[in-house]
Amino acid sequence: MDTVTHIAGPTITACGRHIQRCSLCGEKLCDSKGQMAPLNSDGSPPTFPSWETGRLVRVTAGNPTHFKLLPDTDRLPTDSCIHLLE
């Protein structure tokens, strides 16, 4: 299976929609469009899960697509998306 590792960018919230993209290539990592979840016990909307900004996220293509948070490091892995930009 093919993998690509991205650097999680900040989560942007616009009109109630939460989107997180890769800081390098712009690939969409998270999107709340179409997501459904029960309200919290106090009636407030649930927190949308996203990756910690700056962390490496390895994406394995397939059905379903698999996402894995990698350990902190100061080096990009060989499957980094930076190679897609060159």
JOCOR-V299641 format. One record per backbone hydrogen bond with DSSP energy under -0.5 kcal/mol. CO is the residue of the C=O (numbers start at 0). NH is the residue of the N-H. Records with the same first field share a line. If there is no record, write none. Layout:
CO=NH / NH
//
This chain:
1=60
3=58
4=80
5=7 / 56
6=22
7=53
9=20
11=13 / 18
13=16
16=13
17=31
18=11
19=28 / 29
20=8
21=25
26=21
29=19
31=34
39=42
43=39
51=54
54=7
55=69
56=5 / 58
57=59 / 67
58=3 / 60
59=65
65=59
67=57
76=79
78=4
79=82
80=83 / 84
81=84 / 85
//
